[in-house]
Amino acid sequence: MSANCSRYIPARQPQRPDDAEKLADSGPARGDVACEVLEVEPEQRLVYTFNREWTLTWRLVAEGSGTRLFLDHSGFDLDDQRARDAFGRMGPGWRDQIIPALADLAAHLSD
């Protein structure tokens, strides 16, 4: 998994939330950020908090002979300028960095 993706997806995924370790993400602009696993359905769904304000939900859904990945990054208060700015920065990060890295990883796994 690329370094970018490994920041958001734990290497050892817990089997249920009460088994979950507190996760941490770090980056040059923000330092360490606490993450906490809220829901786990192995091979189907992973939900965790990020920065206590945002929730990331990853879902895998069988589709034809493959699997579709859904990502929902919620919790932005768009009435708050700081949150609106973060929302504007994160969209391109997911779209231009994380999702392409995951697609590349998936292509290599299917080889």
NORGI-V229995 format. One record per backbone hydrogen bond with DSSP energy under -0.5 kcal/mol. CO is the residue of the C=O (numbers start at 0). NH is the residue of the N-H. If there is no record, write none. Layout:
# NORGI-V229995
<<CO/NH> <CO/NH>>
This chain:
# NORGI-V229995
<<1/5> <2/6> <3/6> <4/7> <4/8> <7/9> <10/12> <15/18> <15/19> <16/19> <20/36> <22/34> <24/32> <26/29> <26/30> <30/26> <32/24> <33/50> <33/51> <34/22> <35/48> <38/46> <40/43> <40/44> <43/59> <44/40> <45/57> <46/37> <46/38> <47/55> <48/35> <49/52> <49/53> <53/49> <54/73> <55/47> <56/71> <57/45> <58/69> <60/67> <62/65> <65/62> <67/60> <69/58> <71/56> <71/73> <73/54> <74/76> <75/77> <76/79> <78/80> <79/83> <80/84> <81/85> <82/86> <83/87> <84/88> <85/89> <86/90> <87/91> <88/92> <89/93> <90/94> <91/95> <92/96> <92/97> <93/98> <96/100> <97/101> <98/102> <99/103> <100/104> <101/105> <102/106> <103/107> <104/108> <105/109> <107/110>>
